[in-house]
């Protein structure tokens, strides 16, 4: 190309065409140099391109390996998070099953506190500190008990199957409604629900002795029984609290008639409910119970704290753990 441009330039000037050997040689050298440099540049470009592709491929493989390596860690952490979420959801469900302080309940606390203060100190006013202290104590006690499973909770499937004669007065008779022909009253379920020890939120049984029979939500190996009564901060008359109690249990089988006792009854615990101590008291079952299975329990009380007319049961809880061996259930069945 360079040679053609040079020759064209000479011809266009009108001069004669003179070929100079040295000039042609130099032109050839330049062309050869340019071709060589272009070839070298192309080789360098190819090398750089291959190197870039190799580096990119290596980075991709390294990144892919790191991603795969971390996927297992992330999945493991997500599994732990899911497990914690399930535990949190369960706890929130337990909290959701509890009816927390409503306006009506707070009004009731204030009324009860006023009655207590009038009885003790004349016409003293109920302060905000009194309300806060009382509600805080009640709430803390309920929260502390959330860590132990209650197999007699009605919302979990437990139910009252029998009880002694209820205490009914006049118009209040309509407040009680029978569930079935086994003379179980609908309001008896109050004994299997959280009440926050609100005064009068109990099930009254006639006289100073009686019984309550409960079908647990499932078969368990019993460990302890919790009996609750109204807190002395809101209950000005607690003479209707049960006193001397015996608790029995047996395995009846959930296919059996709930009103018929078919299992062998055995003593779980025997205790005296002391009003001067905590309003909710937990009693461990006797060592002789061992690993016996129960799905039905019965509380018998033979006395109360002074009321001749009736005895109030605020809440009954039964604690334990479910058997892990299928053979244990088969043996009891």
C-alpha positions as CSV (number, residue, x, y, z in Angstrom):
1,X,0.0,0.0,0.0
2,X,2.8,2.4,0.9
3,X,4.5,1.6,-2.4
4,X,1.3,2.4,-4.4
5,X,0.9,5.7,-2.6
6,X,4.5,6.6,-3.4
7,X,4.2,5.7,-7.1
8,X,0.9,7.5,-7.5
9,X,2.4,10.6,-6.0
10,X,5.3,10.6,-8.4
11,X,3.1,10.0,-11.4
12,X,0.6,12.7,-10.5
13,X,3.4,15.3,-10.3
14,X,4.0,14.8,-14.0
15,X,7.5,13.4,-13.7
16,X,8.8,10.3,-15.1
17,X,8.4,7.0,-13.1
18,X,11.8,6.3,-11.5
19,X,12.1,3.3,-9.3
20,X,14.7,3.7,-6.6
21,X,15.8,0.3,-5.3
22,X,16.7,1.5,-1.8
23,X,13.3,3.3,-1.4
24,X,11.4,0.1,-2.4
25,X,13.4,-1.9,0.1
26,X,12.7,0.5,2.9
27,X,9.0,0.3,2.0
28,X,9.1,-3.4,2.1
29,X,10.8,-3.3,5.5
30,X,8.1,-1.0,6.9
31,X,5.3,-3.2,5.6
32,X,7.0,-6.3,7.1
33,X,7.5,-4.5,10.4
34,X,3.8,-3.4,10.5
35,X,2.7,-7.0,9.7
36,X,4.9,-8.4,12.4
37,X,3.7,-5.9,15.0
38,X,0.1,-6.6,14.0
39,X,0.6,-10.3,14.4
40,X,2.3,-9.9,17.7
41,X,-0.5,-7.6,18.9
42,X,-3.1,-10.1,17.8
43,X,-1.2,-12.9,19.7
44,X,-1.1,-10.6,22.8
45,X,-4.8,-9.9,22.5
46,X,-5.5,-13.6,22.2
47,X,-3.3,-14.4,25.2
48,X,-4.9,-11.6,27.3
49,X,-8.4,-12.8,26.2
50,X,-7.6,-16.4,27.2
51,X,-6.2,-15.2,30.5
52,X,-9.2,-13.1,31.2
53,X,-11.5,-16.0,30.4
54,X,-9.4,-18.3,32.6
55,X,-9.4,-15.8,35.5
56,X,-13.1,-15.2,35.2
57,X,-13.8,-18.9,35.0
58,X,-11.6,-19.4,38.1
59,X,-13.4,-16.7,40.0
60,X,-16.8,-18.1,39.0
61,X,-15.7,-21.6,40.2
62,X,-14.4,-20.1,43.5
63,X,-17.5,-18.1,44.0
64,X,-19.7,-21.1,43.2
65,X,-17.7,-23.2,45.7
66,X,-18.0,-20.5,48.4
67,X,-21.8,-20.2,47.7
68,X,-22.3,-24.0,48.0
69,X,-20.2,-24.0,51.1
70,X,-22.2,-21.3,52.7
71,X,-25.5,-22.6,51.6
72,X,-25.2,-25.5,54.1
73,X,-24.4,-23.0,56.9
74,X,-27.3,-20.7,55.9
75,X,-29.7,-23.7,55.7
76,X,-28.6,-24.9,59.1
77,X,-29.1,-21.4,60.6
78,X,-32.5,-21.2,58.9
79,X,-33.4,-24.6,60.5
80,X,-32.4,-23.3,63.9
81,X,-34.4,-20.1,63.2
82,X,-37.4,-22.2,62.2
83,X,-37.1,-24.2,65.4
84,X,-36.9,-21.1,67.5
85,X,-39.8,-19.6,65.6
86,X,-41.9,-22.7,66.3
87,X,-41.0,-22.5,70.0
88,X,-41.9,-18.8,70.0
89,X,-45.1,-19.5,68.2
90,X,-46.0,-22.2,70.7
91,X,-45.3,-19.8,73.6
92,X,-47.3,-17.1,72.0
93,X,-50.1,-19.6,71.5
94,X,-50.0,-20.4,75.2
95,X,-50.1,-16.7,76.0
96,X,-52.8,-16.1,73.5
97,X,-54.9,-18.8,75.2
98,X,-54.7,-16.7,78.3
99,X,-57.2,-13.9,78.7
100,X,-55.1,-11.0,79.8
101,X,-56.3,-8.0,81.7
102,X,-59.4,-6.5,80.2
103,X,-61.0,-3.2,81.4
104,X,-63.7,-5.2,83.2
105,X,-61.1,-7.3,84.9
106,X,-59.1,-4.2,86.1
107,X,-62.4,-2.7,87.4
108,X,-62.9,-5.9,89.3
109,X,-59.4,-5.7,90.8
110,X,-60.1,-2.1,91.9
111,X,-63.5,-3.1,93.5
112,X,-61.9,-6.0,95.4
113,X,-59.0,-3.8,96.6
114,X,-61.4,-1.2,97.8
115,X,-63.4,-3.9,99.7
116,X,-60.2,-5.1,101.3
117,X,-59.0,-1.6,102.3
118,X,-62.4,-0.6,103.7
119,X,-62.5,-3.8,105.8
120,X,-58.9,-3.2,107.1
121,X,-58.4,0.5,107.3
122,X,-61.8,2.3,106.9
123,X,-62.4,4.4,103.8
124,X,-58.8,4.5,102.4
125,X,-58.5,5.1,98.7
126,X,-57.0,2.6,96.3
127,X,-53.9,4.1,94.7
128,X,-52.4,3.4,91.3
129,X,-49.4,1.7,93.1
130,X,-51.8,-0.7,94.8
131,X,-53.3,-1.7,91.4
132,X,-49.9,-2.0,89.7
133,X,-48.5,-4.1,92.6
134,X,-51.5,-6.5,92.6
135,X,-51.7,-7.0,88.8
136,X,-47.9,-7.4,88.6
137,X,-47.9,-10.1,91.2
138,X,-50.7,-11.9,89.5
139,X,-49.1,-11.6,86.0
140,X,-45.7,-12.8,87.2
141,X,-47.2,-15.9,88.9
142,X,-49.0,-16.8,85.7
143,X,-45.9,-16.3,83.5
144,X,-43.8,-18.5,85.9
145,X,-46.3,-21.3,85.4
146,X,-46.2,-21.2,81.6
147,X,-43.0,-23.2,81.6
148,X,-44.8,-26.3,82.9
149,X,-47.3,-28.2,80.8
150,X,-50.8,-28.4,82.1
151,X,-52.5,-31.5,80.8
152,X,-55.8,-30.5,82.5
153,X,-56.2,-27.3,80.4
154,X,-59.6,-27.2,78.8
155,X,-58.4,-25.4,75.7
156,X,-55.9,-28.3,75.2
157,X,-58.7,-30.9,75.1
158,X,-59.1,-31.8,78.8
159,X,-62.7,-31.9,80.3
160,X,-64.7,-32.2,83.4
161,X,-66.5,-35.6,83.3
162,X,-68.0,-35.6,86.8
163,X,-68.3,-33.5,89.9
164,X,-70.2,-33.3,93.2
165,X,-73.4,-31.2,93.6
166,X,-72.8,-27.6,92.6
167,X,-73.7,-24.7,94.9
168,X,-76.7,-22.9,93.4
169,X,-78.6,-20.0,94.9
170,X,-81.9,-18.6,93.5
171,X,-81.6,-16.8,90.2
172,X,-78.0,-17.9,89.8
173,X,-79.5,-21.3,88.9
174,X,-79.8,-20.2,85.3
175,X,-76.1,-19.3,85.3
176,X,-75.3,-23.0,85.4
177,X,-76.1,-25.1,82.3
178,X,-75.7,-28.9,82.1
179,X,-73.5,-30.3,79.3
180,X,-75.0,-33.8,79.3
181,X,-77.0,-36.3,81.3
182,X,-73.9,-37.0,83.5
183,X,-74.7,-33.8,85.5
184,X,-71.7,-31.9,84.4
185,X,-72.3,-28.2,84.4
186,X,-70.8,-26.0,81.6
187,X,-69.4,-23.5,84.0
188,X,-67.4,-26.2,85.7
189,X,-64.9,-25.7,82.9
190,X,-63.8,-22.6,84.9
191,X,-61.7,-25.0,87.0
192,X,-59.6,-25.9,83.9
193,X,-59.0,-22.3,82.7
194,X,-56.7,-19.5,83.8
195,X,-58.5,-17.0,85.9
196,X,-55.7,-14.7,87.2
197,X,-57.3,-15.4,90.6
198,X,-60.1,-13.0,89.9
199,X,-62.6,-13.1,92.8
200,X,-65.7,-15.2,92.2
201,X,-64.2,-16.7,88.9
202,X,-64.5,-20.2,90.3
203,X,-66.9,-23.2,90.3
204,X,-68.6,-23.6,93.7
205,X,-69.5,-27.0,95.0
206,X,-72.0,-27.6,97.7
207,X,-70.8,-28.1,101.3
208,X,-67.4,-28.5,102.7
209,X,-66.6,-31.8,100.9
210,X,-66.9,-33.0,97.4
211,X,-65.0,-34.1,94.3
212,X,-64.0,-33.2,90.7
213,X,-63.2,-35.8,88.1
214,X,-61.2,-34.8,85.0
215,X,-60.3,-36.5,81.7
216,X,-56.8,-35.3,80.8
217,X,-56.0,-34.3,77.2
218,X,-53.8,-37.3,76.8
219,X,-52.2,-40.2,78.7
220,X,-49.3,-39.0,80.9
221,X,-46.9,-40.1,83.6
222,X,-48.0,-37.7,86.4
223,X,-45.5,-35.6,88.3
224,X,-47.3,-32.9,90.2
225,X,-50.7,-31.2,90.9
226,X,-51.3,-27.5,91.2
227,X,-54.3,-26.2,93.1
228,X,-55.1,-22.5,92.9
229,X,-57.4,-20.2,94.9
230,X,-58.0,-16.4,94.8
231,X,-55.1,-14.2,96.0
232,X,-55.6,-12.7,99.4
233,X,-55.0,-9.2,97.9
234,X,-58.4,-9.5,96.0
235,X,-60.3,-12.1,97.9
236,X,-61.6,-10.8,101.3
237,X,-63.4,-14.0,102.2
238,X,-61.4,-17.2,101.4
239,X,-63.0,-19.5,103.9
240,X,-64.4,-21.4,100.9
241,X,-61.0,-22.7,99.8
242,X,-60.5,-26.5,99.9
243,X,-58.3,-27.7,102.7
244,X,-57.6,-31.5,103.1
245,X,-57.4,-33.1,99.7
246,X,-56.6,-36.5,98.1
247,X,-55.9,-36.9,94.4
248,X,-56.4,-40.2,92.6
249,X,-55.6,-41.3,89.0
250,X,-56.1,-44.2,86.7
251,X,-55.9,-45.1,83.0
252,X,-59.4,-45.5,81.6
253,X,-58.7,-45.3,77.8
254,X,-60.2,-42.7,75.6
255,X,-62.5,-45.1,73.9
256,X,-64.3,-45.9,77.2
257,X,-67.4,-44.1,78.4
258,X,-66.2,-41.0,80.1
259,X,-68.8,-41.4,82.9
260,X,-67.7,-44.9,83.9
261,X,-64.7,-45.8,86.0
262,X,-63.1,-48.8,84.4
263,X,-59.5,-48.5,85.5
264,X,-57.8,-49.3,88.7
265,X,-57.7,-46.1,90.8
266,X,-54.6,-45.3,92.8
267,X,-53.5,-42.5,95.1
268,X,-51.4,-39.8,93.4
269,X,-51.1,-37.3,96.3
270,X,-52.5,-36.3,99.6
271,X,-52.1,-32.8,101.0
272,X,-53.5,-29.8,103.0
273,X,-54.0,-26.5,101.1
274,X,-52.5,-23.7,103.3
275,X,-54.1,-20.3,102.7
276,X,-51.2,-18.5,104.5
277,X,-48.7,-19.5,101.8
278,X,-48.9,-18.9,98.0
279,X,-52.3,-18.9,96.4
280,X,-51.2,-21.4,93.9
281,X,-49.5,-24.5,95.4
282,X,-47.9,-27.4,93.5
283,X,-47.7,-30.8,95.1
284,X,-45.6,-33.6,93.8
285,X,-47.1,-37.0,93.3
286,X,-46.1,-39.8,95.7
287,X,-42.9,-41.8,95.0
288,X,-45.0,-45.0,94.9
289,X,-46.7,-43.8,91.7
290,X,-43.5,-44.4,89.8
291,X,-44.1,-44.6,86.0
292,X,-47.9,-45.4,86.3
293,X,-49.9,-44.0,83.4
294,X,-53.1,-41.9,83.9
295,X,-55.6,-40.3,81.6
296,X,-58.3,-39.6,84.2
297,X,-57.8,-37.9,87.6
298,X,-60.0,-37.1,90.6
299,X,-59.7,-34.5,93.3
300,X,-61.5,-35.3,96.6
301,X,-61.6,-32.7,99.3
302,X,-62.9,-33.6,102.8
303,X,-62.9,-30.1,104.3
304,X,-62.5,-26.5,103.6
305,X,-61.3,-23.4,105.5
306,X,-64.5,-22.7,107.3
307,X,-67.4,-22.1,104.9
308,X,-70.4,-24.4,105.8
309,X,-72.3,-23.7,102.6
310,X,-69.8,-24.2,99.7
311,X,-66.3,-24.8,98.5
312,X,-64.8,-22.9,95.5
313,X,-62.3,-24.4,93.1
314,X,-60.5,-21.8,91.0
315,X,-58.2,-23.9,89.0
316,X,-56.7,-27.4,88.9
317,X,-53.6,-28.2,86.9
318,X,-52.0,-31.6,86.3
319,X,-48.3,-31.8,85.3
320,X,-46.2,-34.7,83.9
321,X,-44.8,-36.0,80.7
322,X,-46.1,-38.2,77.9
323,X,-44.8,-41.8,77.7
324,X,-42.2,-42.4,75.0
325,X,-42.7,-46.1,74.8
326,X,-45.7,-47.5,72.8
327,X,-45.5,-50.7,74.8
328,X,-46.3,-48.8,78.0
329,X,-49.5,-47.6,76.5
330,X,-50.3,-51.0,75.2
331,X,-49.8,-52.5,78.7
332,X,-52.1,-50.0,80.2
333,X,-54.7,-50.5,77.6
